[in-house]
Amino acid sequence: MLAPVQLLSATRQNLWRLTVIRTLVLAAQAGSVGIAYLFDLLPLPWLPLAVTLGVSMVLCVMTAIRLRTSWPVTELEYAVQLALDMLIHSVLLYFSGGSTNPFVSYYLVPLTIAAVTLPWLYSLMLSGLALVSYTLLLVQFYPMGTFPIARENMQIYGMWLSFALAAAVITFFAAKMAEELRRQEQLRAERREEGLRDQQLLAVATQAAGAAHELGTPLATMSVLIKEMRQDHSDPLLQEDLGVLQEQVQQCKQTLQQLVRAAEANRRLVIDEQDVTDWLDQALNRWHLMRPEASYRFQRLGQGTVPSLAPPPDLTQALLNLLNNAADACPEGLEVHLGWDAEEICISIRDHGAGVPPAIAEQIGKPFFTTKGKGFGLGLFLSKASVTRAGGSVKLYSHEEGGTLTELRLPRGARGDKHE
């Protein structure tokens, strides 16, 4: 599993691009030397030039073979590769006129690549290497003679070709390298955010597990005491109140039992696939038993084959939390719409409450932040985390006609833990 991960690293991608650049430049250099040799345009040392070009070709082949291995590509190795390119270019310039060669400006290409993709220390060292090489070529080189009638034209065309090559490399390849680095940085930022979210979820889950364990004993004690009080007292009003208390205690015990069953189902991955309409109907019926005072209107907008999904228990709980949030804002006249397309399922919930205040819009959904007078500020946070685990998203908008629009989007066939 190591090689695919390494192939995605920015440094490895950049070394692949550098190899492509090196190959293109080698082709241009070999073509220029070949034309000069065939037409006898320049009296140059052909054997040293051919050997230097051969070394460049071997470096291209060896780098391509090396990149097919699983060894990680470090920034030091990448900097050494750029330095080798500079040294080969310096040798070619030495045997072809030194600083008078119009291709001397190509030094700027590896320097630009280094500045875009490497830390400043490596860029500084490569700049020093280029400056030293250029300085030596000013005083020591093999003179590039030519016929007088061709010298000026060759200088002009050589400068044009050097500029065109450098501009093409910098524009396309350096820009691609910078884009890859930005993509990697964005990916790292997303992973840091996911790690922070997972830490918060773990903290909440740990506290919830502890609370569930501790609540079992006092609930059992309360249930026994309520039964004894109902047996000892015959006052009808007290009996009615005690009956309500007994129902509430029983509801708490059932909630804890459902929590345990849901955890066991997650552990065994016992998740049944079903149509999204059936899942949503069951969730709405369950929610309406919890919130009988709320009224809603359901509308199915999707056409064609009904998509299916395998919702884990926490996804159903996330939907119930979103419905509860809407009912807390305004329990009357809720609108629930179900739609889908070829890629995703969309469930929208609209309430007619006060809407999302702009001043706190960015804070909504963060743990322990709530706009209600009661609650812990965890409902929306846990809902978003559960939907994200299933590969979906939750977004809240202020509706243009008033109230809040909550959109829950899921990929077709969604399951829990899409990131695993």
C-alpha positions as a Markdown table, in Angstrom:
| # | Residue | x | y | z |
|---|---|---|---|---|
| 1 | Met | 0.0 | 0.0 | 0.0 |
| 2 | Leu | 3.0 | 2.3 | 0.2 |
| 3 | Ala | 3.6 | 3.0 | -3.5 |
| 4 | Pro | 0.1 | 4.5 | -4.3 |
| 5 | Val | 0.4 | 6.9 | -1.3 |
| 6 | Gln | 3.9 | 8.0 | -2.4 |
| 7 | Leu | 2.8 | 8.6 | -5.9 |
| 8 | Leu | 0.4 | 11.2 | -4.6 |
| 9 | Ser | 3.1 | 13.2 | -2.8 |
| 10 | Ala | 3.9 | 16.7 | -4.2 |
| 11 | Thr | 7.6 | 16.1 | -4.4 |
| 12 | Arg | 7.2 | 12.9 | -6.4 |
| 13 | Gln | 4.8 | 14.6 | -8.8 |
| 14 | Asn | 7.2 | 17.5 | -9.2 |
| 15 | Leu | 10.2 | 15.1 | -9.9 |
| 16 | Trp | 8.1 | 13.5 | -12.6 |
| 17 | Arg | 7.5 | 16.9 | -14.2 |
| 18 | Leu | 11.1 | 17.7 | -13.9 |
| 19 | Thr | 12.0 | 14.5 | -15.7 |
| 20 | Val | 9.6 | 15.5 | -18.5 |
| 21 | Ile | 11.2 | 19.0 | -18.7 |
| 22 | Arg | 14.7 | 17.4 | -18.8 |
| 23 | Thr | 13.6 | 15.1 | -21.6 |
| 24 | Leu | 12.2 | 18.0 | -23.7 |
| 25 | Val | 15.3 | 20.1 | -23.1 |
| 26 | Leu | 17.5 | 17.2 | -24.0 |
| 27 | Ala | 15.6 | 16.7 | -27.3 |
| 28 | Ala | 16.0 | 20.4 | -28.1 |
| 29 | Gln | 19.7 | 20.4 | -27.2 |
| 30 | Ala | 20.4 | 17.2 | -29.2 |
| 31 | Gly | 18.5 | 18.6 | -32.1 |
| 32 | Ser | 20.5 | 21.9 | -32.1 |
| 33 | Val | 23.8 | 20.0 | -31.8 |
| 34 | Gly | 22.8 | 17.6 | -34.6 |
| 35 | Ile | 21.8 | 20.4 | -37.0 |
| 36 | Ala | 25.0 | 22.3 | -36.3 |
| 37 | Tyr | 27.0 | 19.1 | -36.9 |
| 38 | Leu | 25.2 | 18.1 | -40.1 |
| 39 | Phe | 25.3 | 21.5 | -41.8 |
| 40 | Asp | 28.8 | 22.3 | -40.4 |
| 41 | Leu | 27.6 | 25.5 | -38.9 |
| 42 | Leu | 29.9 | 25.6 | -35.9 |
| 43 | Pro | 33.3 | 24.2 | -35.2 |
| 44 | Leu | 32.6 | 22.6 | -31.9 |
| 45 | Pro | 34.1 | 19.7 | -29.9 |
| 46 | Trp | 31.4 | 17.2 | -30.9 |
| 47 | Leu | 32.6 | 14.2 | -28.9 |
| 48 | Pro | 32.5 | 16.0 | -25.4 |
| 49 | Leu | 29.1 | 17.4 | -26.4 |
| 50 | Ala | 27.8 | 14.0 | -27.3 |
| 51 | Val | 29.1 | 12.5 | -24.1 |
| 52 | Thr | 27.4 | 15.2 | -22.0 |
| 53 | Leu | 24.1 | 14.7 | -23.8 |
| 54 | Gly | 24.5 | 10.9 | -23.2 |
| 55 | Val | 24.9 | 11.6 | -19.5 |
| 56 | Ser | 21.8 | 13.7 | -19.5 |
| 57 | Met | 19.9 | 10.9 | -21.3 |
| 58 | Val | 21.1 | 8.3 | -18.7 |
| 59 | Leu | 20.0 | 10.6 | -15.9 |
| 60 | Cys | 16.5 | 10.8 | -17.4 |
| 61 | Val | 16.2 | 7.0 | -17.7 |
| 62 | Met | 17.6 | 6.4 | -14.2 |
| 63 | Thr | 15.2 | 9.0 | -12.7 |
| 64 | Ala | 12.2 | 7.5 | -14.5 |
| 65 | Ile | 13.2 | 4.0 | -13.2 |
| 66 | Arg | 13.7 | 5.4 | -9.7 |
| 67 | Leu | 10.3 | 7.0 | -9.7 |
| 68 | Arg | 8.6 | 3.6 | -10.3 |
| 69 | Thr | 9.9 | 2.4 | -6.9 |
| 70 | Ser | 8.2 | 2.9 | -3.6 |
| 71 | Trp | 11.1 | 4.9 | -2.0 |
| 72 | Pro | 9.9 | 8.3 | -0.8 |
| 73 | Val | 11.1 | 11.3 | -2.8 |
| 74 | Thr | 12.7 | 13.9 | -0.4 |
| 75 | Glu | 13.2 | 17.6 | -1.0 |
| 76 | Leu | 16.9 | 17.0 | -0.7 |
| 77 | Glu | 16.8 | 14.5 | -3.6 |
| 78 | Tyr | 14.7 | 16.9 | -5.6 |
| 79 | Ala | 17.2 | 19.7 | -5.0 |
| 80 | Val | 20.1 | 17.4 | -6.1 |
| 81 | Gln | 18.3 | 16.6 | -9.3 |
| 82 | Leu | 17.9 | 20.3 | -10.1 |
| 83 | Ala | 21.6 | 20.8 | -9.3 |
| 84 | Leu | 22.6 | 18.0 | -11.7 |
| 85 | Asp | 20.5 | 19.7 | -14.4 |
| 86 | Met | 22.5 | 22.9 | -13.8 |
| 87 | Leu | 25.8 | 21.1 | -13.9 |
| 88 | Ile | 25.0 | 19.4 | -17.2 |
| 89 | His | 23.8 | 22.7 | -18.7 |
| 90 | Ser | 27.0 | 24.3 | -17.5 |
| 91 | Val | 29.1 | 21.7 | -19.2 |
| 92 | Leu | 27.2 | 22.1 | -22.5 |
| 93 | Leu | 27.6 | 25.8 | -22.3 |
| 94 | Tyr | 31.3 | 25.4 | -21.6 |
| 95 | Phe | 31.8 | 23.5 | -24.9 |
| 96 | Ser | 29.6 | 25.8 | -26.9 |
| 97 | Gly | 30.7 | 29.4 | -26.2 |
| 98 | Gly | 30.1 | 29.8 | -22.4 |
| 99 | Ser | 28.3 | 33.1 | -21.5 |
| 100 | Thr | 28.1 | 34.1 | -25.2 |
| 101 | Asn | 25.8 | 31.2 | -25.8 |
| 102 | Pro | 22.2 | 32.5 | -26.0 |
| 103 | Phe | 21.0 | 29.5 | -24.0 |
| 104 | Val | 22.8 | 30.8 | -20.9 |
| 105 | Ser | 19.4 | 32.3 | -19.8 |
| 106 | Tyr | 18.1 | 28.8 | -19.2 |
| 107 | Tyr | 19.7 | 28.9 | -15.8 |
| 108 | Leu | 16.5 | 30.8 | -14.7 |
| 109 | Val | 14.3 | 27.8 | -15.4 |
| 110 | Pro | 15.6 | 25.5 | -12.6 |
| 111 | Leu | 15.9 | 28.5 | -10.3 |
| 112 | Thr | 12.2 | 29.3 | -10.9 |
| 113 | Ile | 11.2 | 25.7 | -10.3 |
| 114 | Ala | 13.2 | 25.6 | -7.0 |
| 115 | Ala | 11.7 | 28.9 | -5.8 |
| 116 | Val | 8.2 | 27.6 | -6.4 |
| 117 | Thr | 8.6 | 24.1 | -5.0 |
| 118 | Leu | 11.5 | 24.0 | -2.5 |
| 119 | Pro | 12.3 | 25.7 | 0.9 |
| 120 | Trp | 14.2 | 28.9 | 0.7 |
| 121 | Leu | 17.5 | 27.3 | 1.9 |
| 122 | Tyr | 17.6 | 24.9 | -1.1 |
| 123 | Ser | 16.6 | 27.8 | -3.4 |
| 124 | Leu | 19.5 | 29.9 | -2.0 |
| 125 | Met | 22.0 | 27.1 | -2.5 |
| 126 | Leu | 20.9 | 26.5 | -6.1 |
| 127 | Ser | 21.0 | 30.2 | -6.8 |
| 128 | Gly | 24.6 | 30.2 | -5.6 |
| 129 | Leu | 25.5 | 27.3 | -7.8 |
| 130 | Ala | 24.0 | 29.0 | -10.8 |
| 131 | Leu | 25.8 | 32.3 | -10.1 |
| 132 | Val | 29.2 | 30.5 | -9.6 |
| 133 | Ser | 28.7 | 28.5 | -12.9 |
| 134 | Tyr | 27.7 | 31.7 | -14.8 |
| 135 | Thr | 30.7 | 33.5 | -13.4 |
| 136 | Leu | 33.2 | 30.8 | -14.4 |
| 137 | Leu | 31.7 | 30.7 | -17.9 |
| 138 | Leu | 32.5 | 34.4 | -18.3 |
| 139 | Val | 36.2 | 33.7 | -18.1 |
| 140 | Gln | 36.6 | 30.1 | -19.1 |
| 141 | Phe | 34.9 | 28.4 | -22.0 |
| 142 | Tyr | 35.5 | 26.8 | -25.4 |
| 143 | Pro | 35.0 | 29.6 | -28.0 |
| 144 | Met | 32.1 | 29.1 | -30.3 |
| 145 | Gly | 33.3 | 30.1 | -33.8 |
| 146 | Thr | 31.1 | 30.3 | -36.8 |
| 147 | Phe | 31.0 | 31.7 | -40.3 |
| 148 | Pro | 30.7 | 35.6 | -40.2 |
| 149 | Ile | 27.5 | 35.7 | -42.3 |
| 150 | Ala | 25.6 | 33.3 | -40.0 |
| 151 | Arg | 26.9 | 34.5 | -36.6 |
| 152 | Glu | 24.4 | 37.3 | -36.0 |
| 153 | Asn | 21.4 | 35.4 | -37.2 |
| 154 | Met | 22.2 | 32.4 | -35.1 |
| 155 | Gln | 22.6 | 34.6 | -32.0 |
| 156 | Ile | 19.2 | 36.2 | -32.6 |
| 157 | Tyr | 17.4 | 32.9 | -33.3 |
| 158 | Gly | 19.2 | 31.2 | -30.4 |
| 159 | Met | 18.0 | 34.0 | -28.0 |
| 160 | Trp | 14.4 | 33.6 | -29.3 |
| 161 | Leu | 14.5 | 29.8 | -28.9 |
| 162 | Ser | 15.9 | 30.1 | -25.4 |
| 163 | Phe | 13.3 | 32.6 | -24.3 |
| 164 | Ala | 10.5 | 30.5 | -25.9 |
| 165 | Leu | 11.7 | 27.4 | -24.2 |
| 166 | Ala | 12.1 | 29.0 | -20.8 |
| 167 | Ala | 8.7 | 30.8 | -21.0 |
| 168 | Ala | 6.9 | 27.5 | -21.9 |
| 169 | Val | 8.5 | 25.6 | -19.1 |
| 170 | Ile | 7.9 | 28.3 | -16.5 |
| 171 | Thr | 4.3 | 28.9 | -17.6 |
| 172 | Phe | 3.1 | 25.3 | -17.8 |
| 173 | Phe | 5.3 | 23.2 | -15.6 |
| 174 | Ala | 6.1 | 25.6 | -12.8 |
| 175 | Ala | 2.4 | 26.5 | -12.6 |
| 176 | Lys | 1.5 | 22.9 | -12.4 |
| 177 | Met | 4.0 | 22.3 | -9.6 |
| 178 | Ala | 2.7 | 25.2 | -7.6 |
| 179 | Glu | -0.9 | 24.0 | -8.1 |
| 180 | Glu | 0.1 | 20.5 | -6.8 |
| 181 | Leu | 1.7 | 22.1 | -3.7 |
| 182 | Arg | -1.5 | 24.1 | -3.1 |
| 183 | Arg | -3.6 | 21.0 | -3.5 |
| 184 | Gln | -1.4 | 19.1 | -1.0 |
| 185 | Glu | -1.6 | 22.0 | 1.5 |
| 186 | Gln | -5.4 | 22.0 | 1.2 |
| 187 | Leu | -5.5 | 18.3 | 1.7 |
| 188 | Arg | -3.4 | 18.6 | 4.8 |
| 189 | Ala | -5.6 | 21.3 | 6.2 |
| 190 | Glu | -8.7 | 19.2 | 5.6 |
| 191 | Arg | -7.1 | 16.3 | 7.4 |
| 192 | Arg | -6.2 | 18.5 | 10.3 |
| 193 | Glu | -9.8 | 19.6 | 10.5 |
| 194 | Glu | -11.0 | 16.0 | 10.3 |
| 195 | Gly | -8.6 | 15.0 | 13.1 |
| 196 | Leu | -9.8 | 17.9 | 15.3 |
| 197 | Arg | -13.4 | 16.8 | 14.6 |
| 198 | Asp | -12.6 | 13.2 | 15.4 |
| 199 | Gln | -11.0 | 14.2 | 18.7 |
| 200 | Gln | -14.1 | 16.2 | 19.6 |
| 201 | Leu | -16.3 | 13.3 | 18.7 |
| 202 | Leu | -14.2 | 10.9 | 20.8 |
| 203 | Ala | -14.4 | 13.2 | 23.8 |
| 204 | Val | -18.2 | 13.5 | 23.4 |
| 205 | Ala | -18.6 | 9.7 | 22.9 |
| 206 | Thr | -16.5 | 8.9 | 25.9 |
| 207 | Gln | -18.6 | 11.2 | 28.1 |
| 208 | Ala | -21.8 | 9.8 | 26.6 |
| 209 | Ala | -20.7 | 6.2 | 27.3 |
| 210 | Gly | -19.8 | 7.1 | 30.9 |
| 211 | Ala | -23.1 | 8.9 | 31.4 |
| 212 | Ala | -25.1 | 6.0 | 30.0 |
| 213 | His | -23.3 | 3.6 | 32.3 |
| 214 | Glu | -23.9 | 5.8 | 35.3 |
| 215 | Leu | -27.6 | 6.5 | 34.6 |
| 216 | Gly | -28.6 | 2.9 | 34.6 |
| 217 | Thr | -28.5 | 2.5 | 38.4 |
| 218 | Pro | -30.4 | 5.8 | 39.4 |
| 219 | Leu | -33.1 | 5.1 | 36.7 |
| 220 | Ala | -33.7 | 1.6 | 38.1 |
| 221 | Thr | -33.9 | 3.0 | 41.7 |
| 222 | Met | -36.3 | 5.7 | 40.5 |
| 223 | Ser | -38.5 | 3.1 | 38.8 |
| 224 | Val | -38.7 | 1.0 | 42.0 |
| 225 | Leu | -39.5 | 4.0 | 44.2 |
| 226 | Ile | -42.2 | 5.2 | 41.9 |
| 227 | Lys | -43.9 | 1.8 | 41.9 |
| 228 | Glu | -43.8 | 1.7 | 45.7 |
| 229 | Met | -45.2 | 5.3 | 45.9 |
| 230 | Arg | -48.1 | 4.3 | 43.6 |
| 231 | Gln | -48.9 | 1.4 | 45.8 |
| 232 | Asp | -48.7 | 3.4 | 49.1 |
| 233 | His | -50.8 | 6.4 | 47.9 |
| 234 | Ser | -54.3 | 6.5 | 46.5 |
| 235 | Asp | -54.7 | 10.2 | 45.7 |
| 236 | Pro | -55.9 | 10.3 | 42.0 |
| 237 | Leu | -53.9 | 13.5 | 41.2 |
| 238 | Leu | -50.7 | 12.1 | 42.7 |
| 239 | Gln | -51.3 | 8.8 | 40.9 |
| 240 | Glu | -51.5 | 10.7 | 37.6 |
| 241 | Asp | -48.3 | 12.6 | 38.3 |
| 242 | Leu | -46.5 | 9.4 | 39.3 |
| 243 | Gly | -47.7 | 7.7 | 36.2 |
| 244 | Val | -46.2 | 10.5 | 34.1 |
| 245 | Leu | -42.9 | 10.2 | 36.0 |
| 246 | Gln | -43.0 | 6.4 | 35.5 |
| 247 | Glu | -43.5 | 6.9 | 31.7 |
| 248 | Gln | -40.6 | 9.4 | 31.6 |
| 249 | Val | -38.3 | 7.0 | 33.5 |
| 250 | Gln | -39.3 | 4.2 | 31.2 |
| 251 | Gln | -38.5 | 6.4 | 28.1 |
| 252 | Cys | -35.1 | 7.1 | 29.5 |
| 253 | Lys | -34.4 | 3.4 | 30.0 |
| 254 | Gln | -35.5 | 2.6 | 26.5 |
| 255 | Thr | -33.3 | 5.4 | 25.1 |
| 256 | Leu | -30.3 | 3.9 | 26.9 |
| 257 | Gln | -31.2 | 0.4 | 25.6 |
| 258 | Gln | -31.4 | 1.8 | 22.0 |
| 259 | Leu | -28.0 | 3.4 | 22.5 |
| 260 | Val | -26.5 | 0.0 | 23.4 |
| 261 | Arg | -28.2 | -1.8 | 20.5 |
| 262 | Ala | -27.0 | 0.9 | 18.1 |
| 263 | Ala | -23.4 | 0.5 | 19.3 |
| 264 | Glu | -23.7 | -3.3 | 19.0 |
| 265 | Ala | -25.1 | -2.9 | 15.4 |
| 266 | Asn | -22.2 | -0.6 | 14.4 |
| 267 | Arg | -19.7 | -3.0 | 15.9 |
| 268 | Arg | -21.1 | -5.9 | 13.9 |
| 269 | Leu | -21.8 | -3.8 | 10.8 |
| 270 | Val | -25.4 | -5.1 | 10.7 |
| 271 | Ile | -26.8 | -2.5 | 8.4 |
| 272 | Asp | -29.7 | -3.3 | 6.0 |
| 273 | Glu | -30.0 | -1.6 | 2.6 |
| 274 | Gln | -33.4 | 0.0 | 1.9 |
| 275 | Asp | -35.1 | 2.5 | -0.3 |
| 276 | Val | -34.6 | 6.1 | 0.8 |
| 277 | Thr | -38.3 | 6.7 | 0.9 |
| 278 | Asp | -38.8 | 3.8 | 3.3 |
| 279 | Trp | -36.0 | 5.1 | 5.5 |
| 280 | Leu | -37.3 | 8.6 | 5.5 |
| 281 | Asp | -40.9 | 7.4 | 6.3 |
| 282 | Gln | -39.7 | 5.4 | 9.3 |
| 283 | Ala | -37.6 | 8.3 | 10.5 |
| 284 | Leu | -40.5 | 10.8 | 10.2 |
| 285 | Asn | -42.9 | 8.4 | 12.0 |
| 286 | Arg | -40.4 | 7.9 | 14.8 |
| 287 | Trp | -39.8 | 11.6 | 15.1 |
| 288 | His | -43.5 | 12.5 | 15.1 |
| 289 | Leu | -44.0 | 10.1 | 18.1 |
| 290 | Met | -41.3 | 12.1 | 19.9 |
| 291 | Arg | -42.7 | 15.5 | 18.9 |
| 292 | Pro | -46.5 | 15.1 | 18.5 |
| 293 | Glu | -47.0 | 18.8 | 18.8 |
| 294 | Ala | -45.1 | 19.4 | 15.5 |
| 295 | Ser | -46.9 | 19.4 | 12.1 |
| 296 | Tyr | -45.2 | 18.9 | 8.8 |
| 297 | Arg | -45.9 | 18.4 | 5.1 |
| 298 | Phe | -43.8 | 15.9 | 3.2 |
| 299 | Gln | -43.3 | 16.1 | -0.6 |
| 300 | Arg | -41.3 | 13.8 | -2.8 |
| 301 | Leu | -39.6 | 15.6 | -5.7 |
| 302 | Gly | -37.4 | 12.9 | -7.2 |
| 303 | Gln | -38.5 | 11.1 | -10.3 |
| 304 | Gly | -37.6 | 7.6 | -11.7 |
| 305 | Thr | -36.1 | 4.7 | -9.8 |
| 306 | Val | -36.0 | 5.3 | -6.0 |
| 307 | Pro | -32.4 | 5.2 | -4.8 |
| 308 | Ser | -31.3 | 2.9 | -2.0 |
| 309 | Leu | -28.9 | 3.4 | 0.9 |
| 310 | Ala | -27.7 | 1.5 | 3.9 |
| 311 | Pro | -28.1 | 4.1 | 6.7 |
| 312 | Pro | -26.2 | 3.4 | 10.0 |
| 313 | Pro | -28.0 | 4.2 | 13.2 |
| 314 | Asp | -26.1 | 7.5 | 13.7 |
| 315 | Leu | -27.3 | 8.7 | 10.3 |
| 316 | Thr | -30.9 | 8.2 | 11.3 |
| 317 | Gln | -30.2 | 10.0 | 14.6 |
| 318 | Ala | -28.6 | 12.8 | 12.6 |
| 319 | Leu | -31.8 | 13.3 | 10.6 |
| 320 | Leu | -33.9 | 13.2 | 13.9 |
| 321 | Asn | -31.6 | 15.9 | 15.3 |
| 322 | Leu | -32.1 | 18.1 | 12.3 |
| 323 | Leu | -35.9 | 17.7 | 12.5 |
| 324 | Asn | -35.8 | 18.5 | 16.2 |
| 325 | Asn | -33.8 | 21.7 | 15.5 |
| 326 | Ala | -36.5 | 22.7 | 12.9 |
| 327 | Ala | -39.3 | 21.9 | 15.4 |
| 328 | Asp | -37.6 | 23.9 | 18.1 |
| 329 | Ala | -37.5 | 27.0 | 15.8 |
| 330 | Cys | -41.1 | 26.6 | 14.9 |
| 331 | Pro | -43.1 | 23.4 | 15.3 |
| 332 | Glu | -45.9 | 24.3 | 13.0 |
| 333 | Gly | -45.9 | 24.0 | 9.2 |
| 334 | Leu | -42.5 | 22.3 | 8.7 |
| 335 | Glu | -41.8 | 21.4 | 5.1 |
| 336 | Val | -39.8 | 18.2 | 4.3 |
| 337 | His | -38.8 | 17.6 | 0.7 |
| 338 | Leu | -37.0 | 14.5 | -0.8 |
| 339 | Gly | -35.2 | 14.7 | -4.1 |
| 340 | Trp | -32.4 | 12.9 | -5.9 |
| 341 | Asp | -30.4 | 12.9 | -9.1 |
| 342 | Ala | -27.9 | 10.5 | -10.7 |
| 343 | Glu | -25.3 | 11.2 | -8.0 |
| 344 | Glu | -26.9 | 12.2 | -4.7 |
| 345 | Ile | -29.9 | 12.3 | -2.5 |
| 346 | Cys | -31.1 | 15.6 | -1.0 |
| 347 | Ile | -33.4 | 16.0 | 2.0 |
| 348 | Ser | -34.5 | 19.6 | 2.7 |
| 349 | Ile | -36.2 | 20.7 | 5.9 |
| 350 | Arg | -37.7 | 24.2 | 6.1 |
| 351 | Asp | -39.1 | 25.8 | 9.2 |
| 352 | His | -40.8 | 29.2 | 9.7 |
| 353 | Gly | -38.8 | 30.4 | 12.6 |
| 354 | Ala | -36.5 | 33.3 | 13.0 |
| 355 | Gly | -33.9 | 32.0 | 10.6 |
| 356 | Val | -30.1 | 31.9 | 11.0 |
| 357 | Pro | -28.7 | 35.2 | 12.5 |
| 358 | Pro | -25.9 | 36.4 | 10.2 |
| 359 | Ala | -23.7 | 37.4 | 13.2 |
| 360 | Ile | -23.5 | 33.8 | 14.4 |
| 361 | Ala | -23.9 | 31.9 | 11.1 |
| 362 | Glu | -20.3 | 30.7 | 11.2 |
| 363 | Gln | -20.6 | 29.4 | 14.8 |
| 364 | Ile | -23.6 | 27.2 | 14.2 |
| 365 | Gly | -22.6 | 23.6 | 14.1 |
| 366 | Lys | -19.6 | 23.9 | 16.3 |
| 367 | Pro | -19.5 | 21.8 | 19.5 |
| 368 | Phe | -21.1 | 23.3 | 22.7 |
| 369 | Phe | -22.5 | 26.3 | 20.8 |
| 370 | Thr | -26.3 | 26.8 | 20.9 |
| 371 | Thr | -28.8 | 29.5 | 20.2 |
| 372 | Lys | -31.4 | 27.9 | 22.4 |
| 373 | Gly | -32.0 | 28.6 | 26.1 |
| 374 | Lys | -31.6 | 24.9 | 26.8 |
| 375 | Gly | -29.4 | 22.2 | 25.4 |
| 376 | Phe | -25.7 | 21.4 | 25.2 |
| 377 | Gly | -24.9 | 22.6 | 21.7 |
| 378 | Leu | -24.0 | 19.1 | 20.4 |
| 379 | Gly | -27.0 | 18.1 | 18.2 |
| 380 | Leu | -26.0 | 19.9 | 15.0 |
| 381 | Phe | -22.3 | 19.1 | 15.5 |
| 382 | Leu | -23.0 | 15.4 | 15.9 |
| 383 | Ser | -25.4 | 15.4 | 13.0 |
| 384 | Lys | -22.8 | 17.0 | 10.7 |
| 385 | Ala | -20.2 | 14.5 | 11.8 |
| 386 | Ser | -22.4 | 11.5 | 11.2 |
| 387 | Val | -23.4 | 12.8 | 7.7 |
| 388 | Thr | -19.8 | 13.5 | 6.8 |
| 389 | Arg | -18.8 | 10.0 | 7.8 |
| 390 | Ala | -21.4 | 8.8 | 5.3 |
| 391 | Gly | -19.9 | 11.0 | 2.6 |
| 392 | Gly | -22.6 | 13.7 | 2.7 |
| 393 | Ser | -23.0 | 17.2 | 3.9 |
| 394 | Val | -25.3 | 19.4 | 6.0 |
| 395 | Lys | -25.8 | 23.1 | 5.3 |
| 396 | Leu | -28.2 | 25.7 | 6.8 |
| 397 | Tyr | -29.5 | 28.7 | 5.0 |
| 398 | Ser | -31.8 | 31.6 | 5.8 |
| 399 | His | -34.7 | 31.2 | 3.5 |
| 400 | Glu | -35.6 | 34.2 | 1.4 |
| 401 | Glu | -39.2 | 34.0 | 2.6 |
| 402 | Gly | -38.3 | 33.6 | 6.2 |
| 403 | Gly | -37.2 | 30.7 | 8.4 |
| 404 | Thr | -34.3 | 28.3 | 8.0 |
| 405 | Leu | -33.7 | 25.8 | 5.2 |
| 406 | Thr | -31.6 | 22.8 | 6.2 |
| 407 | Glu | -30.2 | 20.7 | 3.4 |
| 408 | Leu | -28.9 | 17.2 | 4.0 |
| 409 | Arg | -27.1 | 15.7 | 1.0 |
| 410 | Leu | -26.0 | 12.1 | 0.7 |
| 411 | Pro | -24.4 | 10.1 | -2.1 |
| 412 | Arg | -26.6 | 7.4 | -3.6 |
| 413 | Gly | -26.0 | 4.1 | -1.8 |
| 414 | Ala | -24.5 | 6.0 | 1.2 |
| 415 | Arg | -23.0 | 3.9 | 4.0 |
| 416 | Gly | -21.3 | 4.8 | 7.2 |
| 417 | Asp | -17.5 | 5.6 | 7.4 |
| 418 | Lys | -16.9 | 6.5 | 3.7 |
| 419 | His | -13.3 | 7.6 | 4.7 |
| 420 | Glu | -12.3 | 4.1 | 5.8 |
